[in-house]
Every structure is written in structure tokens, then in C-alpha cells.
Amino acid sequence: NYAALIRQQINEDKQNSREKTVFGIQLTEEKLNDFRDEQIGQLKELMDEATKPHKEITVSKDSEHKS
């Protein structure tokens, strides 16, 4: 169900370029209470990574080959 929801949200995002699409679903406090502390920490880390500003990554070729 979650994969279908994300697929639908991606398609909506492609069609509606003017508004920022929110992906996933909002978890209720009741559902969050069912998680263990470790799982809450993992969700927080995931949220932090997913909402980071975009960083540009540059890749440079190493001209020296090390053996």
C-alpha cells in the first residue's frame, strides 16, 4: 500500500510542478507511540536526511593510480 501511495504521489508531483508535493503520510501520535525508542530515532535520522538542503557533489578524477 505504501509503495502504491508513493508512486501516486510521484505521478502527482510530475503533473503539478507549481506546488511542492509532500511524500509519504503523516504519522499520528497514536501510531508513533507504537514504535520503540530505537525506531523513533531511526525515523528522525531519516527525516533529517530527507529534508537536508540539496548539496552539489563534485567528482574529480584522480590522475595518479595507486597500487
Secondary structure, 3 states (H helix, E strand, C coil): CHHHHHHHHHHHHHHCCCCCCCCCCCCCHHHHCCCCHHHHHHHHHHHHHHCCCCCCCCCCCCCCCCC
